[in-house]
C-alpha cells in the first residue's frame, strides 16, 4: 500500500496521506474548551460550591454524569500517559476508597435533588484493581447517594484490563450495574506487548469479550494504539483481523504520543523501535480501511462504532457530545467527577481535583472538596466551546444556529478565523458558505486542525509540544 495516495474507504471519512503529512502537528484533543492546560489555580473549592448554589437557586435540574477515577495499577504499561499509581500494596486502595466515598457524599449533598444520574464511567488507572467486594461496596454507596436512571435508560461503563478479571468477575460487574465495558488491548502482537510491558494473550482477551456478551453488557469496546514500538503494518494488519473477528461494538484507535519528558514510564521505550512517520500513516490508513470494510461507522477523531450502537445513533440524531471520556451520547448532563486528578464540568465551569494522594486526603480531612484548579467560562469561551463541539461531533456548523444562541454576527465576530479557515478550505478540509461550515470527508481526520482555528488561547500562544499530533 502506498502512503502517498488518496484512498476513499467509506462515505464517512477519506484518508489523504499527503494532506496529513502537510497539516499534522501538535494540537489539543478538545475534550474540553478551554483545554485543561488553561485551567487556573485561582478557581477552587469555594468557586465550585458557588456555581452549584447558583444552579440550585435557578431551579435548574439537568441529568448528571458521574466519573469515578481509580488511579491504581498492578504494573506499568510503558506507553501510558494517565494519572496512575503503580503498586501491589492493596491497603492503599482501601484507604483511597474511604476518602473517595467521603468525596462522593460531599458532592451528593451539594447536588441533592439536582437531577438523576444517567451516565456513569469508571476510569483509571485500572478500575478493576479494586476487589469485587470493594467495587460492590462503592457501587452501593453511589446508589445510596444519587438517584440513578434504570438500567435500560442509563449508560454505565467501566474500563477493564482483561488481565485483571475473570469470567466470574465480568458477570459480577454486570450485576453491580455496569452495562458497557471497555477493554484495553492496544495490540495483539507478542513482540509489541513485550516492548510496552503489557503481555496479554489473545485468548485471555477473547474470553473476557465472550464473558461480557454472556453477562448481557449492551456494548463492548476495544482500545488500540498505533505507533507503538515494534509495530509494523503487517503486525497491525494481524491485530485488526483479530479485532474484526472479535466483533466489538466500538473500537478506539489512538495515536501513540511519545513524550518521555512528560511521562516517566515512556523513558523505558527504546525510541529506535518506534515506527517512522510513513509507517504510522500506513497503519492509520489500514485501520480506517479494515474497520469501514467490516461495517464500522467513523464517529470522529479515533472512534468507530457499529451502525446500531448508541454512539452511531446519537451522531445520526445530532445528540453526540464530547467530554473528558471522549465521545458521549449525553450532551445535556453536568459532569461530576470524583477521585484524584478527576476533571468535572458543571454549569459554566470546569474543575480539576488535586493530583496526589496526600493532597487529596488533606483536602477531604479539612471537609473540602479536593478541587485544585478550574475555570469559569466567559461568553466567548462558551461560544467557542459550542462551535468546537459542533465540529468535533457533527463535522458541520450552522451559522444561523450560532447567531440564534449568541448575540453575535458570525461573519464579523469570527472575521480573522474565517480568513485562516480559507487556507484550510483551499487544502480541501472544509467548505465555507454564509450559512454553513462543512468539513469534507478528507478533512474529518484533521478535525482538530479545523477546531484549532477557533481556539483563542492557541492564537495567543502557539501549541506547545505537550500536545499530541493531530494525526
N, C-alpha and C positions, 0 to 999 in steps of 0.2 A: 504494500500500500504506500503510495507516495503522499507525504505530508504536505506537499506543495499544491495539491489540487483542492478544488472546491467540490464537496460532495454533499448532496441532499439526501438525508436518511428518512425524513418524515415531515409531514406538514407542520410539525410543531417547532422544529429547530433545524438550522443548517450550519454545518461546520466549514469554516473558511480558514485554513491554516495560515495563509499569507496575512489575512487581516488580524488574526490572533497574534501572530508574531509582531506585527506593527504596533498593536494597541495594548497588549497585555503589560501591566505594570502594577506596582503596589497600590492597593486601594481597600477601603472598608467593605465588609460583607453586609452592612446595613441591616443588622438585626435590631438596630435602633437608630433613631436620628433625634438629637445629636448622638454620635457614637460614644461608646463608653470612655474613650480616652479624653472626651471633652467634659466629663463629669467634674464637679468642683467639690473641694473639701469643705467649702462654706455651707454646703447643703448637708444637713444632718437629721438626727432623730426627731428633733422638735419640728423641723420643716415638714417632715413626712406626716407627723401627727396632725399638724395644722391642715395639711392637704386633705387628709381623711375627714377631719372635722368639717371642713367646708363642703365636701361631698355629701356628708350626712345632713348638714343644715339645709342643703338644697333638695333634700329628699331623693337624691339620685339612687337608683337601685339598678346596678349592672351586674351581669354574670361575673363570677370570679374564676380565674385560672390560677392554680397553685403550682409553684415549682419548689421542689424539695431537693436540696443539694446534699449528697452523701460523698464526702471527699476521699474516702479511704480506698486503697488498692492493696492487694497482696504483693504484687510485683510491678515493676515499672516497665511500660512499653516505651521504647526509646523515641518514638515519633511524637509522643503525647505532649500537647500544649495546654492541657486542662489544669485547673487548680486542684491539686490532689495531695494526699499524704500516703506515702508507701510505708506500710507497717504490717507486721504479723501479730502485733500486740492487740488482741481483741478488746482488752479493757478500755483502750482509747475510744473505740466505737460506743461502748456502753456509757462512758462519761459524756461523749458528744450527744448521744440520744437524749440524755437527761436535760441538757441545755436546749437542744433543738425543740423538744416538747414544750419547754417554757416559752421559747420564742413563738411557737405556733399558738400557744394560749394567749400571748400578748397581742398578736395580730388578730386573732379571732375576737378578742374583747373589743378592739378598736373598730372592727368591721361588723360587729354583731347586727344581724338583720339587713346587711347591705345588699346581699344577693346570694344566690346559691352557687356552689361550685359546679361548673360544667366541664372543667378541664383540669387534669392533674398530671404532672410529669415529674418523675424521679430521675435525676441525673447525677453525674459524678465526675471523677472517681468511678467507683463501681457500686451502685446501689445494692447489688446482691452480695456485697461484702457483709451486710447485716445478716444475722441468722434468721431463720424462718420465724422463730419466736419474737425476735426484735422487730421484724417487719410487721408481724401480726399486731403487736402492741402499738407500733407507730401508726398503722392504718386505723386501728380502733380509736386512738387518740384524735386523729384528724376528723374522723366521723362524729366524735363527740363534740368537737369544737366548731365544725362547719356543717352546713346543710348541703348535701351532695345530690345532684340530679341522679335519677335512676340509671342503671347500667346502660340501658338502650339509648339514653339521651346524652350521656356524658362520654368524654374521651379521656381515659385514664391510662397513661402509658408509663413504661419503665424501661430504662436502658439495662441490658443484661450482657455480661461477659459469659459466653457459653461455657467457659472453663470453670465457672464458679457455681453452676447449678446442675441439678439432676432433673429427670422427668418428673419426679415427685414434687420437686421444688417449683417447677413451672406450673403444675396443677394447683399448688398451694397459692402461688401469686394470683392466679385467676380467681380462686375462691376469696382471696383478700380484696378483690375489687378491681384489679388491673384488667383492662380489656384490649390493650395494644402493647406490643412488645417489640423492642428494637435490639437487634443483635450486632455487636461489634465483630466483624470478620476481618476487614482490612485487605487480606489477600490469602488465598488458599495454598500458595506455593511454599513448600517447606523451607527452601533457602531464604526466601524473603522473610518468613516468620522468624527464623533464627536471627536474621540480621537486625530485626527490630525487637527481639526478646519477647515474642508472643507466639509460642508454638501451640497450634490449635488445629488438630486433625479434622479433616472434612467430616468424617463420620461423627465426631463429637458435636460439631455444629449442626449437622443434619438431624441428629437425634433431638436437639433442643427445638429445631424448627418443627419437627414432627410432633413433639410433645405440646408445643404451643397450639397447633391446629387441633390436636386431640382435646386440649383443655378448653377450646372454644374462644381463643383470642380472635377479635374481629380483624386485626391487622398485624401482620408480621413484616418487620422491616429489617433490611441488611445494610450495614455501613461498609463501604470500601474506600480505599485510598489509592490514588495513583501517584507515582513519583517516588516510591519508597526504594531503599537500597536493594539491589539485586533484581529489581523488576525489569522485565523486557516486554515487548509487545507480545511475544509468544507466551510468556507466563501469564500475562494479563488476559490473553485470549482463553487460556485454560481455566483461569479463575472465573471469567464471565460465563463460560459454558456450564460450570458447576452452579453458579448463581441462577442462571436461567432454568436449569434443571430443578433447582430447589423451589422456584416459582414464588418468591416473596411478593407481598402486596406492594411494598415500596422498596426502592433502592436509592441510597445516597452515595455519591461518588465524590470524595473530597480530594482536592489537590494538596499534596503534602507541601507544607511551607517549612523549609529548613532554616530555622532561626536560632542557632545554638547560642548566640549571645543573649538571647532572652530566656531560653528553655534549657536548663542544665542537662536534662536527660538526652537531648538531641546531640550533645557532645560525644556520646558513645557511638554515634553512627559514623561509619567510615565514608567520608564525602566522596572518595574515589568510586564507591559502589553505587552512587546515585545516578539514575538515568539522566542523559543530557536533554536539552530543551526539545530537540526534534523527536526523540523517543517519547517524551512526555506528551507531546502533541499527538503523536500516532496512537498512544494509549487512550487519550481522550476521545479521539475520533472513533476508535474501535468500540469504546464503551457506549457512545451515542448510537452507533450503528447497530450493535448487537442488541441493546435494550429496546430500541424502537422497532427493530425487526421482530423482537419477541413480543411486541404488543404493548410496551410501556409508553405512557404519556410523559412528555417532558414538562415538568411543573415549573422549573426555573432554577437558576444557579446550578446546583449539583444534585437535584432531586428528580426522581422518576417514580411514577405510580401506575398501577393498573387502572384502566379507564373506569372501572366500577368502584375504585377506592374513594373514600370520603374526600381525600385531598384533591383528586382529579375532579370530582363532582363539585366541590367548593370552588375550584377555579372556573369551571364552566358556568357556574351560577353567580360569579362575581363576589363570592364570600371569602376568598382566600386572604390570609393575613400573614404577616411575617413578624416574628419576635425573637427573643434570645434562644429559643429552642428550634429556630428555623421556620419553615412554613407551617401554618396552623389553619384550622377550619373555624376558629372562634375569633372573629375580628372585633367584637364589641365588648370583650372581657377585660377587667382590670387584672393585671398580673401581680400576684402577691407571692414573693419569694422568700424562703426561709433556709437558713444554713449559711455556713461560712462562705464568703465571696459571692453569694447569690444576688442577682440583679432583678428588681421588680419595676413595674410600670403601672402606676396608679394615678388616675386623673391626668393632669398635665405635668406629671413628674416622672423621673427615673430615679431610682435609688439603689445603691450597692452596699452590701454588708462588708464588714472588715474581713481581711483575707487570712488572718492567722487564728489558730485555736485560742491562744492566750487572750488576744484582744476580744475575740467573740465571747469567751467566758466572762471576762471582766465586765463587758457592757451589760450582759444579762444579769450578772450578780448585782449590778447597780440599778436593776429594774428598768433598763433602757433597751429599746430595740437596737441591734448592733449595726446600725447604719453608719457608714464611714464617709460617704460622699454621694453626690447625685446632682440633679439639675431640674429646675423648673422651666418649662418650655415657654418661650416668648411666642407671640403671634407668628413671627417669622419662622421660628422653629417648627411650630405646628403646621404651618403651610407647607414648608419643605418636607416635613415628615409625611404629610398626605401625598404629595407628589411622588416621593420615593416609594412609598407603599404601593401606589397605583402602578408604577412602572415595574417594580420588582415582582408583583403578583400577577399583573394582567397585561404587561407589555404595551399598555396604551394609557394615554392621559387625555381626558376630556377637558378642554379649556372652559367650556360652559359650566361644568360641574365644579371646577375650582372657583370660578368667579361667583357662583351662587353660594359657595360656602365661606368665602373670604372676601373682605372689602378691597379688592384689587382689580385692576385691569391687567390681565395676564401679559399682554404684549409689552406694556410699559414697565411693569414690575420686574419682569424677567428679560428685559431687553439685552443685557450683557450675556445672560445664559443662552438665549436664543441664537446669539451671534456665534457662541462657541459650539452650540449644537449643530450649526450648519456645516462645520468641518466634519463632524461625525456623520451627518447626512450625506455629505459628499463621498464618504467612505462606504456608504451603504448600510449604516447601522440603524437608521430610522428615517421616517418621512415626516415632514413638518407641514401642516396646513394651519390656517387660522383657527380651525375647530379642534384639531387633534394632533398629538404626538404619537406616532405608532412605530414601535420597534419592529424591525424586519426579522425574518427568520434567522438570518445570519447575524443580526445584532443581538439576539436573545442571549447567546453565550457571553456576550460582552455587556450585559445589562448594567453591571457595576460601573463601567465607564460612562454610560449614559447618566446614571444617577449621580455620579461624582460631579457632573457639571452643576447640579443644583445644591451641592454641599458648600454652604457659605464658609464653613470653617476650613475646608481644604483650599478655598480660594485665598484665605488669609495666610495659610501656611501649607507648603507643599507636602504631599503624602510622605510620611516617614517610613523607613524600612521595617517598622513593626507590623505593617500590614502585609498580608499575603498578596501574591499576584492575582489579578482579576481572573486570569486563566492560568 
